[in-house]
Amino acid sequence: MAFLLNKTSLSSLRPRSQRGDDSLTLSRRGFHVEPGAREKARQHYHDLDLDRRLLAEDPSLKRFKSHKRDVRRLKKVGDVLTVVVVAEPINLFRQMLNTPALPDHYTFTFLITSSAHQKSVFCGESVHGMLIRNGSVLNLYVATSLINMYAVFGRADHAYKVFDEMPVRDVFSWTGLLSSYAKNGKMWRAGEVFSEMPVRNDVSWAVMISGFVSCGMYTEALRYFHEMLRELTTNEAVLVCALSACAHLGSLDQGKWIHCYIDNNHILKTCNIATALIDMYAKCGRIDCAYNLFDNVPRRDVHNFTSMISGLSIHGLGEDAIRVFQQMLAEKLKPNGITILGVLNGCSHSGLVQQGSSIFYNMESLWGVVPKIEHYGCYIDMLGRAGYLAKAFGVLKSMPVNPDLIVWRALLSACRIHRNATFAERIVNHLEQLDPHTCAGTDVLLAKLYASLGKWENVALLRKIMSKKKNQLDIGCSWIEINGVVHEFRVADTLHPQIVEVKEKLREILDRVRLFGYAADATHVSFDISEEDKEHALVWHSEKLAISFGLMNTPPGASILIVKNLRTCEDCHTVLKAISKIFDREIIVRDRSRFHTFSEGKCSCKDYW
C-alpha cells in the first residue's frame, strides 16, 4: 500500500516547455477549448511564471511559500483548462523537492487532485506513499482527497483502507467512499455505507441515484429519489438521473410527476434538464410532448438537438429527424458523433438509404466527426434492412476498425429479414476464418433463419454446437406501468402475483383475435415440433402477457405502453395489430431498437423493422 515517491516516476511527465503549442496538442487529442477559458489560463500562467522567476533568483527557504502558491495556482489553472495543465502541478512539485521548501496539507491536497486526472493511478499511489511516511495521510482534507482519487480509478479497496484509518470523518469523506463503491458497480456495499452515514447531503444522494442508474437498477434509483425528497431539496444532477431512470423503464407517470415537480418548485430548466425531459418523453412513447418541450427551449444547444433527433429516430420518423438535423445546421450548431448516430438510425428505420449514405460519407469532411464502429454498424444495418446485403458486407470488410459482434449480428439479422440463408452462411464462414470466438451469439440468428426456411437438420446441428459453447441467451422481458407501479413479465412467466388471471385473459384475447383471421406465425420457432406446439411456444411471449395485464387493469380506450428488452417477433407484431383494432386501443411498444405504435390494425413502422 505504501508507494515511495521518486523522481523517475514523476519525470515521465514532460515540462510544459517541452510540450510545444498547447492548442496544437489539444486539437490532435480531439479536445475543444473555449477562447475565453484559454485567456484565463494564460493570465494564471503569467502570474505563475513571475513566481518562478522570483524563485530562480532566490531559491532559499524564504521563498518556500511561493512553491505552495504555485501548486495552488496551477490547480486553479487546471479548473479552467484541465487538459492543458494536467501534469504541471506534479512537475512543479518535483522541483519543490529539490529546495528546502516543505509541502504542507494544502500542497498535498492539490497534488492528489491533479493525480486523479492522470491516465493511471500510479502517480496517486506514489504521493500516497510519501504521505504515509510523513504522517500527513491522517489529515481530514488530504485523506478525503485520497479517497476521491482512488474512487476515480475504481480502487474501492484502497479508498476503504484510507477511510478506515481516518481519525475524523466528515460528509465529504463518507461521500467519497460511497462514490468508490458506486463507480465499481458495488451498489449493495454502497447501500450499506449510505445507511451508516451520520449526515447526508445532496451529493451523497446523487452518488447513490446515479450509481443505480449506471448499474441498470432503475426502480431502485427512483425509490431513492423519492426518499431524498422527504429529507432535502433535490439538485440538477439528481433530477437528470431520475428522468433517465424513467426513460429506461418507460415510466411515463413518474416522468410526468418529476416534470410537474420541476415546474411547481420553479426549478430552472437548464439545458441538461431540458435534454433529460425530451429524452424521457421520447422514450416513454410521447414524442409529441418531447417535441413541444424542444420547441420551447429558448436557447437550444447540441444536446437538446441530439436528444430530439434520437427520439424521432427511435419512433421511425426518419424524415422528421433529418428536418431537425437541418434546422440544427441552420442555427450554426456543430453536430457531434451521437448526433450523427441518431440521424443515421432514423434513416435506417425509415429506409432513407440515399440520405443516410450522404450523411455517412460526408460526416468527417463537413463536420469533423470521424466515423466510429457505432456509425459503421448503423450504416451497415441501414443497407441490410433495405436489402443491399452485398454492399453492406463490402462496407463491413473495408472498415478501418475490427467489427464487433453487434455489427455482425446486424448483417445476419438483415439476412433473416430477407430470408437469404446462403448469404448468412457465407458471413458465418468468413467469421470462423477470422476468429471463431467472434461467432458467439451469431448461431442463434442463423438457427432462426434456418427454422424459417424449414431446414431442420441445419437447426439441429447448430443447436448441438450451441450446447457445447454454452451460449447465454437473453430472456425476453417486458415492462408495463400501471398506476405508477412498473410490472415485469418474462417469457412463460410464473412469478407475477396475477399470472393465473393474466394467462386466462390472454387465452380470451387470442380466441377473439382468431375470429378475425389471426393465425400464429410459427415460421421463426427454431424447434422441429408440431404446429400446435409451435403455436403454444408463441403464446406466452412477454409482450403478450404484458398486453393482457394492461387490458385487465386500464379503462377502455386508454393507451397501453410496453417496454421490451428484445426485438419484437413477427407473430407478436401481427397479434398487436389485431388487438389494437378489435379492442380499439392504441398500443405503444418500445423494443430493443425502436418504437411501434399500433392503432386501428396498423403499425407506425409500416412493417419495416
C-alpha positions in Angstrom: 0.0 0.0 0.0 2.9 2.3 0.7 4.5 3.5 -2.6 7.6 5.7 -2.4 7.6 8.9 -4.4 10.6 9.0 -6.7 11.8 11.4 -9.3 11.9 8.7 -12.0 8.2 8.0 -11.8 7.3 11.7 -11.9 9.9 12.7 -14.5 7.9 10.8 -17.2 5.6 13.8 -17.3 7.2 16.4 -19.5 7.6 20.0 -18.5 5.4 22.5 -20.4 8.5 23.9 -22.2 9.0 20.6 -24.0 5.4 20.1 -25.0 5.1 22.6 -27.8 1.9 24.5 -28.6 -1.0 23.6 -26.2 -3.6 24.4 -28.9 -2.0 22.1 -31.4 -1.7 19.3 -28.8 -5.3 19.7 -27.8 -6.6 19.7 -31.3 -4.7 16.5 -32.0 -6.3 14.9 -29.0 -9.7 16.0 -30.0 -10.3 18.5 -27.2 -12.2 21.7 -27.7 -11.1 24.7 -25.6 -13.2 27.9 -25.4 -11.2 31.0 -26.3 -12.2 32.7 -23.0 -11.0 29.8 -21.0 -7.7 29.9 -22.7 -7.2 33.6 -21.9 -7.9 32.9 -18.2 -5.4 30.1 -18.2 -2.8 32.4 -19.9 -3.3 35.0 -17.2 -2.7 32.4 -14.4 0.3 31.2 -16.3 1.7 34.8 -16.4 1.4 35.0 -12.6 2.9 31.6 -12.3 5.9 32.5 -14.4 6.5 35.6 -12.2 6.6 33.3 -9.2 9.1 31.0 -10.9 11.4 33.9 -11.8 11.4 35.1 -8.2 12.2 31.5 -7.1 15.1 31.3 -9.5 16.6 34.5 -8.1 16.3 33.3 -4.5 15.8 29.6 -4.1 16.2 29.8 -0.3 13.7 28.9 2.4 12.4 32.5 2.4 10.7 31.7 -0.9 9.2 28.4 0.2 5.7 29.8 0.2 5.8 30.6 -3.5 6.0 26.9 -4.2 2.8 26.2 -2.3 1.2 29.2 -4.0 2.3 27.8 -7.4 0.8 24.4 -6.8 -2.5 26.1 -5.8 -2.3 28.5 -8.7 -1.7 25.6 -11.1 -4.7 23.8 -9.6 -6.7 27.0 -10.3 -5.5 26.9 -13.9 -6.5 23.2 -14.0 -10.0 24.2 -13.0 -10.1 26.5 -16.0 -8.2 24.4 -18.5 -7.6 20.9 -17.0 -6.3 19.3 -20.2 -3.5 21.8 -20.7 -2.0 21.6 -17.3 -2.8 18.1 -16.1 0.9 17.4 -15.4 2.0 20.9 -14.5 1.4 20.7 -10.7 3.3 17.5 -10.5 6.2 18.9 -12.5 6.4 21.9 -10.1 6.2 19.6 -7.1 9.2 17.7 -8.4 11.1 21.0 -8.5 9.9 21.7 -5.0 11.6 18.5 -3.7 15.0 20.0 -4.7 14.6 23.0 -2.5 14.4 23.4 1.3 10.6 24.2 0.9 8.4 21.7 2.7 5.0 20.7 1.3 2.0 21.2 3.6 -1.5 19.8 3.7 -2.7 22.3 1.1 0.1 21.3 -1.2 -0.7 17.6 -1.0 -4.5 18.2 -1.4 -3.9 19.9 -4.7 -1.3 17.4 -5.8 -3.6 14.5 -5.2 -6.4 16.2 -7.1 -4.0 16.6 -10.0 -3.0 12.9 -9.7 -6.7 12.0 -10.1 -6.5 13.5 -13.7 -3.6 11.2 -14.8 -4.1 8.2 -17.0 -3.2 5.7 -14.3 -3.3 5.5 -10.5 0.5 5.1 -10.2 1.2 8.8 -9.6 -1.5 9.0 -6.9 -0.2 5.9 -5.2 3.3 7.4 -5.2 2.0 10.5 -3.5 0.1 8.3 -1.0 3.4 6.6 -0.2 5.0 9.9 0.7 2.0 10.8 2.9 2.3 7.6 4.8 6.0 8.4 5.5 5.4 11.9 6.9 2.1 11.2 8.6 0.0 13.7 6.6 -2.4 11.0 5.5 -4.3 11.4 8.7 -5.3 15.0 7.8 -9.0 15.2 7.0 -8.7 17.0 3.8 -5.7 15.1 2.5 -7.3 11.7 3.3 -10.6 12.8 1.6 -8.7 13.8 -1.5 -7.0 10.3 -1.5 -10.4 8.6 -1.2 -11.7 10.7 -4.1 -8.6 9.9 -6.2 -8.9 6.2 -5.6 -12.7 6.4 -6.5 -11.8 7.9 -9.9 -9.6 4.9 -10.7 -12.1 2.4 -9.3 -9.9 1.3 -6.4 -12.6 0.8 -3.8 -10.4 -1.3 -1.5 -7.7 1.3 -1.4 -10.3 4.0 -0.7 -11.8 2.0 2.2 -8.3 1.5 3.8 -7.7 5.2 3.8 -11.2 5.8 5.1 -10.9 3.2 7.8 -7.7 4.8 9.2 -9.1 8.3 9.4 -9.5 9.6 13.0 -12.0 12.2 11.9 -14.5 12.0 9.0 -17.0 14.4 7.5 -19.8 14.1 5.0 -17.3 14.6 2.1 -15.1 11.6 3.1 -18.2 9.4 3.6 -19.4 10.5 0.1 -16.0 9.8 -1.4 -16.1 6.2 -0.1 -19.7 5.9 -1.4 -18.6 7.0 -4.8 -15.8 4.5 -4.9 -18.2 1.6 -4.5 -20.8 3.1 -6.8 -18.2 3.5 -9.6 -17.3 -0.1 -9.2 -20.9 -1.2 -9.5 -21.0 -2.5 -5.9 -24.3 -0.9 -5.1 -25.1 -3.4 -2.3 -21.9 -2.2 -0.5 -22.7 1.5 -1.3 -26.1 1.0 0.2 -24.6 -0.3 3.4 -22.2 2.7 3.6 -25.1 5.1 2.8 -27.2 3.7 5.6 -24.3 4.2 8.1 -23.7 7.8 7.1 -24.4 10.1 10.1 -25.1 13.0 7.8 -26.1 13.0 4.1 -26.0 15.9 1.6 -27.4 16.3 -1.9 -24.1 15.0 -3.4 -24.4 11.7 -1.3 -27.9 11.2 -2.7 -26.8 12.0 -6.2 -24.0 9.4 -6.0 -26.4 6.7 -5.0 -29.1 7.5 -7.5 -26.6 7.9 -10.4 -24.9 4.6 -9.3 -28.2 2.7 -9.5 -28.9 4.2 -13.0 -25.4 3.2 -14.2 -26.0 -0.3 -13.0 -29.4 -0.6 -14.7 -31.2 -0.6 -11.3 -33.7 2.0 -12.4 -36.5 1.1 -9.9 -34.1 1.4 -7.0 -32.9 4.8 -8.4 -36.5 6.1 -8.4 -37.1 4.7 -4.9 -34.0 6.6 -3.5 -35.1 9.7 -5.5 -38.4 9.8 -3.7 -36.8 9.1 -0.3 -34.4 12.0 -0.9 -37.3 14.4 -1.4 -38.5 13.6 2.1 -35.2 14.8 3.5 -33.9 17.7 1.4 -34.3 19.6 -1.8 -33.0 17.9 -5.0 -30.5 19.3 -7.5 -30.0 19.2 -11.2 -27.8 16.1 -11.3 -30.4 14.1 -9.3 -33.3 15.3 -11.5 -31.4 14.3 -14.6 -30.6 10.8 -13.2 -34.2 10.3 -12.1 -35.5 11.3 -15.5 -33.0 8.9 -17.1 -34.4 6.1 -14.9 -37.9 6.9 -16.0 -36.8 6.9 -19.7 -35.2 3.4 -19.4 -38.2 2.0 -17.6 -40.8 3.7 -19.9 -42.3 5.1 -16.7 -44.4 7.9 -18.1 -46.4 8.6 -15.0 -43.3 9.0 -12.8 -41.6 11.1 -15.5 -44.7 13.4 -15.7 -44.6 13.7 -11.9 -41.0 14.8 -11.9 -41.8 17.3 -14.7 -44.6 18.7 -12.5 -42.2 18.8 -9.5 -39.8 20.9 -11.5 -42.5 23.3 -12.6 -44.2 23.6 -9.2 -40.9 24.3 -7.4 -39.9 26.9 -10.1 -36.7 24.9 -10.8 -34.8 26.4 -13.8 -35.0 24.2 -16.8 -31.3 24.1 -17.7 -30.1 22.6 -20.9 -29.3 19.4 -19.1 -32.8 19.1 -17.5 -34.4 20.1 -20.8 -32.4 17.4 -22.6 -33.4 14.8 -20.0 -37.1 15.7 -20.2 -37.0 15.5 -24.1 -35.3 12.1 -23.8 -37.8 10.9 -21.2 -40.9 11.8 -23.1 -39.5 10.3 -26.3 -38.5 7.0 -24.7 -41.9 6.8 -22.9 -43.7 7.0 -26.2 -44.8 10.6 -26.1 -42.8 12.1 -29.0 -45.4 14.9 -29.2 -44.6 16.1 -25.7 -40.9 15.7 -26.4 -41.2 18.0 -29.5 -43.3 20.6 -27.6 -40.6 20.8 -24.9 -37.8 21.0 -27.5 -39.7 23.7 -29.4 -40.0 25.8 -26.2 -36.3 25.7 -25.2 -35.2 29.3 -25.6 -31.5 28.7 -26.5 -31.1 25.2 -27.8 -27.7 23.6 -27.7 -26.3 20.5 -29.4 -27.5 18.2 -26.6 -31.1 19.4 -27.0 -31.0 18.8 -30.7 -29.3 15.4 -30.3 -31.9 14.2 -27.9 -34.8 15.3 -30.2 -33.2 13.7 -33.2 -32.6 10.5 -31.4 -36.2 10.5 -30.1 -37.6 11.0 -33.6 -35.3 8.2 -34.9 -36.4 5.5 -32.5 -40.0 6.3 -33.4 -39.2 5.6 -37.0 -39.7 9.3 -38.0 -36.5 9.5 -40.1 -37.7 12.4 -42.3 -38.5 14.5 -39.3 -35.1 13.6 -37.8 -33.4 14.9 -40.9 -35.5 18.0 -40.8 -34.5 18.8 -37.2 -30.9 18.0 -38.1 -31.0 20.5 -41.0 -32.6 23.0 -38.5 -29.6 22.4 -36.2 -27.1 23.2 -39.0 -29.1 26.3 -39.9 -28.6 27.5 -36.4 -24.8 27.2 -36.8 -24.5 24.3 -34.3 -21.9 21.7 -35.0 -23.2 18.1 -34.6 -21.2 15.5 -32.6 -20.8 11.8 -33.1 -24.0 11.0 -31.1 -26.0 13.5 -33.3 -24.8 11.8 -36.5 -25.6 8.4 -35.0 -29.1 9.5 -34.2 -29.7 10.7 -37.8 -28.3 7.5 -39.3 -30.5 5.4 -37.0 -33.6 7.4 -38.2 -32.6 6.8 -41.9 -32.1 3.1 -41.1 -35.6 2.7 -39.6 -37.2 4.7 -42.4 -35.4 3.2 -45.4 -33.8 6.5 -46.3 -30.7 4.9 -47.8 -29.7 7.8 -50.1 -29.9 10.5 -47.4 -28.2 8.2 -44.9 -25.4 7.4 -47.3 -24.8 11.1 -48.0 -24.6 11.9 -44.2 -22.3 8.9 -43.5 -19.8 9.6 -46.3 -19.6 13.4 -45.6 -19.7 13.4 -41.7 -15.9 13.8 -41.4 -15.4 16.3 -44.2 -18.3 18.5 -43.3 -18.5 18.3 -39.5 -15.2 16.8 -38.5 -16.7 13.7 -37.0 -14.6 10.6 -37.6 -16.8 7.5 -38.1 -16.6 5.1 -35.2 -17.7 1.5 -35.1 -21.2 2.6 -34.0 -21.6 4.7 -37.1 -20.4 1.8 -39.3 -22.7 -0.5 -37.6 -25.7 1.8 -38.1 -24.8 2.3 -41.8 -24.5 -1.5 -42.3 -27.8 -2.0 -40.6 -29.4 0.6 -42.9 -28.1 -1.1 -46.0 -29.0 -4.6 -44.8 -32.6 -3.6 -43.9 -33.0 -2.2 -47.4 -31.8 -5.4 -49.0 -28.3 -4.3 -50.0 -26.6 -7.2 -48.4 -23.6 -7.4 -50.6 -22.9 -3.7 -50.3 -23.3 -3.9 -46.5 -20.8 -6.9 -46.4 -18.4 -4.9 -48.5 -18.6 -1.9 -46.1 -18.1 -4.2 -43.2 -14.9 -5.8 -44.7 -13.5 -2.4 -45.5 -13.9 -0.9 -42.0 -10.8 0.7 -40.6 -11.6 -1.0 -37.2 -12.4 -4.6 -36.5 -16.2 -5.1 -36.5 -17.7 -6.3 -33.2 -20.5 -8.8 -32.6 -23.2 -6.1 -32.9 -22.1 -5.2 -36.4 -22.1 -8.9 -37.5 -25.4 -9.5 -35.9 -26.9 -6.5 -37.8 -25.9 -8.1 -41.1 -27.1 -11.5 -40.1 -30.4 -10.0 -38.9 -30.8 -8.5 -42.4 -30.2 -11.9 -43.9 -33.0 -13.3 -41.7 -35.4 -10.5 -42.7 -34.7 -11.1 -46.4 -34.6 -14.9 -45.9 -31.2 -15.3 -47.5 -29.6 -18.3 -45.9 -26.9 -18.6 -48.5 -25.5 -15.2 -47.7 -25.8 -15.8 -44.0 -23.7 -19.0 -44.3 -21.1 -17.0 -46.3 -20.9 -14.5 -43.4 -20.6 -17.2 -40.7 -17.9 -19.0 -42.7 -16.0 -15.7 -43.1 -16.3 -15.1 -39.3 -14.9 -18.6 -38.5 -11.9 -18.0 -40.6 -11.2 -14.7 -38.9 -11.8 -15.7 -35.3 -14.1 -18.5 -34.0 -14.8 -16.6 -30.8 -16.4 -13.8 -32.8 -19.1 -16.2 -33.8 -20.5 -16.3 -30.3 -24.1 -15.1 -30.5 -24.5 -15.4 -34.2 -25.5 -19.0 -34.1 -28.9 -18.0 -32.6 -29.7 -15.8 -35.6 -28.6 -18.4 -38.1 -30.7 -21.1 -36.3 -33.8 -18.9 -36.6 -33.1 -18.2 -40.2 -32.8 -22.0 -40.9 -36.0 -22.6 -39.0 -38.0 -20.0 -41.0 -36.9 -21.9 -44.2 -37.7 -25.3 -42.7 -34.1 -26.5 -42.7 -34.4 -28.5 -39.5 -31.3 -30.6 -40.0 -29.2 -27.4 -40.0 -31.1 -26.2 -36.9 -30.4 -29.4 -35.0 -26.7 -29.2 -36.0 -26.4 -25.6 -34.8 -28.2 -26.3 -31.6 -25.7 -29.1 -30.9 -22.8 -26.7 -31.4 -24.5 -24.0 -29.3 -25.0 -26.5 -26.4 -21.2 -27.2 -26.4 -20.5 -23.4 -26.4 -23.0 -22.9 -23.6 -24.3 -19.7 -25.1 -26.2 -17.4 -22.7 -29.4 -16.3 -24.4 -31.2 -13.1 -23.3 -34.5 -13.9 -21.7 -37.4 -11.9 -23.2 -38.8 -9.4 -20.7 -41.5 -6.8 -21.0 -42.4 -4.0 -18.6 -45.7 -2.1 -18.2 -46.6 0.7 -15.8 -50.0 0.7 -14.1 -50.9 3.5 -11.6 -47.2 4.4 -11.1 -46.1 0.9 -10.5 -43.9 -0.9 -13.0 -44.7 -4.6 -13.6 -42.3 -7.1 -15.2 -43.2 -10.1 -17.3 -40.9 -12.7 -18.6 -41.5 -15.3 -21.4 -43.7 -18.1 -19.9 -43.8 -16.1 -16.7 -45.0 -17.9 -13.5 -43.9 -15.4 -10.8 -46.2 -12.4 -11.3 -48.8 -12.3 -8.5 -51.7 -12.2 -11.1 -50.1 -14.6 -13.6 -53.0 -17.1 -13.5 -55.6 -14.4 -14.3 -53.2 -12.8 -16.9 -52.9 -16.1 -18.8 -56.6 -16.7 -18.7 -57.3 -13.3 -20.0 -54.7 -13.8 -22.8 -56.5 -17.0 -23.9 -59.7 -15.0 -24.2 -57.9 -12.3 -26.2 -56.3 -14.8 -28.7 -59.7 -16.5 -29.1 -61.2 -13.2 -30.2 -58.3 -12.4 -32.4 -58.6 -15.7 -34.2 -62.2 -14.9 -35.1 -60.8 -12.0 -37.2 -58.4 -14.3 -39.1 -55.3 -14.3 -37.0 -53.1 -17.4 -37.3 -49.9 -17.9 -35.3 -46.8 -17.3 -37.4 -44.6 -20.2 -36.3 -42.0 -19.9 -39.1 -39.4 -18.5 -36.7 -39.8 -21.0 -33.9 -36.4 -22.8 -34.0 -37.6 -26.2 -32.9 -38.7 -29.1 -35.1 -42.0 -29.7 -33.3 -45.7 -29.9 -34.3 -47.5 -26.8 -35.4 -49.7 -27.0 -32.3 -46.6 -27.0 -30.0 -45.1 -24.1 -32.0 -48.2 -22.1 -31.5 -48.1 -22.8 -27.8 -44.4 -21.7 -27.7 -45.5 -18.3 -29.1 -48.5 -17.7 -26.8 -46.6 -16.9 -23.7 -44.2 -14.2 -25.1 -43.6 -11.5 -22.6 -45.2 -8.6 -24.5 -48.4 -10.7 -25.0 -48.6 -11.3 -21.2 -48.0 -7.5 -20.6 -50.7 -6.6 -23.0 -53.1 -9.0 -21.3 -52.3 -7.4 -17.9 -52.7 -3.9 -19.5 -56.2 -4.7 -20.8 -57.2 -6.1 -17.4 -56.1 -3.0 -15.5 -56.7 0.0 -17.7 -60.1 1.6 -18.6 -61.5 1.1 -22.1 -59.9 3.3 -24.8 -56.8 4.0 -22.7 -53.4 3.8 -24.4 -51.0 1.0 -23.3 -47.2 1.4 -23.3 -44.9 -1.6 -23.1 -41.1 -1.7 -23.0 -39.3 -4.8 -24.2 -35.6 -5.8 -24.0 -35.6 -7.7 -27.3 -36.8 -7.2 -30.8 -40.5 -7.8 -31.3 -41.1 -11.0 -33.1 -43.2 -11.3 -36.3 -46.0 -13.1 -34.5 -46.4 -10.6 -31.7 -46.3 -7.8 -34.2 -49.2 -9.4 -36.0 -51.2 -10.0 -32.8 -50.7 -6.5 -31.5 -52.0 -5.0 -34.8 -55.1 -7.2 -34.5 -55.6 -6.3 -30.8 -55.4 -2.6 -31.4 -58.3 -2.9 -33.9 -60.5 -5.3 -32.0 -60.2 -3.6 -28.6 -60.0 -0.1 -30.0 -56.7 0.6 -28.2 -53.5 2.4 -29.1 -50.7 0.1 -28.1 -47.1 1.5 -28.0 -44.2 -0.9 -27.8 -40.6 0.1 -27.3 -38.4 -2.8 -28.2 -34.6 -3.1 -28.3 -34.2 -0.9 -31.4 -37.3 1.3 -31.9 -41.0 2.2 -31.2 -44.0 0.5 -32.7 -47.3 2.3 -32.3 -50.3 0.0 -33.1 -53.6 1.7 -33.9 -56.7 0.5 -35.9 -54.9 -2.6 -37.0 -51.8 -0.9 -38.4 -48.3 -0.2 -37.1 -46.3 3.0 -37.4 -43.3 1.1 -38.7 -45.4 0.1 -41.8 -44.0 -3.4 -41.3 -40.5 -2.1 -42.0 -38.4 -3.1 -39.0 
